[in-house]
């Protein structure tokens, strides 16, 4: 087997090299910044999720209150619809006496 990259020369890396030193110093700072950014995104997302859940519970509670109020309104207005039947009965009772006048 022949090597196609046999002419490549690799230089050894030492800690005395300024480029290596700056990369080693900056890398943890970059990771820390990434972790802080990721953590803050998670915290903001969790806060928004809790706010949405709280609003959904509030809306559900208000919907239950509205449904109960509507049931009460139905019970209070049901006699108004019975007036139609009462008026029909009264017309049948009074109709024969109207002709006698």
C-alpha positions as CSV (number, residue, x, y, z in Angstrom):
1,X,0.0,0.0,0.0
2,X,1.3,3.4,-0.8
3,X,0.5,6.4,1.2
4,X,-1.0,9.4,-0.6
5,X,-0.2,11.8,2.2
6,X,3.3,10.7,2.9
7,X,4.7,14.2,2.1
8,X,2.6,15.9,4.9
9,X,4.7,16.9,7.9
10,X,2.9,17.3,11.2
11,X,4.4,19.7,13.7
12,X,4.2,18.8,17.3
13,X,1.9,21.0,19.4
14,X,3.3,22.5,22.6
15,X,1.8,24.6,25.3
16,X,4.4,27.3,24.6
17,X,2.7,28.2,21.3
18,X,0.6,31.4,21.9
19,X,-2.2,30.2,19.5
20,X,-2.6,27.0,21.5
21,X,-2.6,28.9,24.8
22,X,-5.3,31.3,23.7
23,X,-7.4,28.5,22.4
24,X,-7.2,26.7,25.7
25,X,-8.1,29.8,27.6
26,X,-10.9,30.9,25.3
27,X,-12.5,27.4,24.9
28,X,-13.8,27.1,28.4
29,X,-15.1,30.7,28.3
30,X,-17.0,29.8,25.1
31,X,-18.4,26.7,26.7
32,X,-19.5,28.6,29.8
33,X,-21.1,31.3,27.6
34,X,-22.9,28.6,25.7
35,X,-24.1,26.8,28.8
36,X,-25.3,30.2,30.3
37,X,-27.1,31.0,27.1
38,X,-28.7,27.6,26.9
39,X,-29.7,27.7,30.5
40,X,-31.3,31.1,30.2
41,X,-33.3,29.9,27.1
42,X,-34.5,26.9,29.1
43,X,-35.5,29.2,32.1
44,X,-37.3,31.6,29.8
45,X,-39.1,28.8,28.1
46,X,-40.1,27.2,31.4
47,X,-41.4,30.6,32.6
48,X,-43.5,31.1,29.5
49,X,-44.8,27.5,29.8
50,X,-45.8,28.2,33.4
51,X,-47.5,31.4,32.4
52,X,-49.5,29.7,29.7
53,X,-50.5,26.9,32.0
54,X,-51.6,29.5,34.6
55,X,-53.7,31.4,32.0
56,X,-55.3,28.2,30.7
57,X,-56.3,27.2,34.3
58,X,-57.8,30.7,34.8
59,X,-59.7,30.5,31.5
60,X,-61.0,27.0,32.5
61,X,-62.2,28.3,35.9
62,X,-63.9,31.3,34.2
63,X,-65.5,29.0,31.7
64,X,-67.0,26.9,34.5
65,X,-68.3,30.0,36.2
66,X,-69.9,31.2,33.0
67,X,-71.5,27.8,32.4
68,X,-72.9,27.9,35.9
69,X,-74.3,31.4,35.4
70,X,-75.9,30.4,32.1
71,X,-77.6,27.4,33.8
72,X,-78.9,29.8,36.4
73,X,-80.1,32.1,33.7
74,X,-81.9,29.2,31.9
75,X,-83.6,28.3,35.2
76,X,-84.7,31.9,35.7
77,X,-86.0,32.5,32.2
78,X,-87.8,29.1,31.8
79,X,-91.1,30.5,33.2
80,X,-91.1,33.1,30.4
81,X,-91.3,30.4,27.8
82,X,-94.2,28.8,29.8
83,X,-96.2,32.0,29.3
84,X,-96.8,31.0,25.7
85,X,-98.7,27.9,27.0
86,X,-100.5,30.0,29.6
87,X,-101.6,32.5,27.0
88,X,-102.8,29.7,24.7
89,X,-104.9,28.3,27.5
90,X,-106.3,31.7,28.4
91,X,-107.3,32.4,24.8
92,X,-109.2,29.1,24.7
93,X,-111.0,30.0,28.0
94,X,-111.8,33.6,27.0
95,X,-112.6,33.0,23.3
96,X,-116.2,31.8,23.9
97,X,-117.0,34.7,26.2
98,X,-115.8,37.3,23.6
99,X,-118.5,36.3,21.3
100,X,-121.2,36.9,23.9
101,X,-120.4,40.6,24.3
